[in-house]
């Protein structure tokens, strides 16, 4: 019995020391949000962009064209044209017409912004990394990247 207890103690000690190393590199979302906000403010200044509307979530946006008719909800299936840029204005993704079902399965920035426009509307998003792909990134979009989106809502259905 003493052997099992000793083995249990050794395993517990080994695992707890591994956990400490993991905890030393815990992602701090609040600190990243502050960094991202400064990146966006610098981007607006550097590019002569009047400060866009800031959503309580931290997302900045400009409605270029409000579109017409009713607006989608987060449960809507949407079809959009979109372009995605890094803050150095390098395009990292785009699609002339892409169907997504439903909107609530997409990144937070899109769920917040797309319901603000109607059919044929266009919106510019300035998304902090936490509302985009966060610390995990996505494909050729690196971790903790602030992203710029130009989205035109081609259509939707509920």
Secondary structure, DSSP 8 states (H G I E B T S, - for coil): -HHHHHHHHHHHHHHHHHHHHHHHT---HHHHHHHHHHHHHHHHHHTT----EE-TTS-EEEEEE--EEEE--TT-EEEEEEEEE-TT--EEEEEEEEEES-GGGS-HHHHHHGGGSEET-EEEEEE-GGGTTGGG-BTTB-TT--EEEEEEEEEEE-
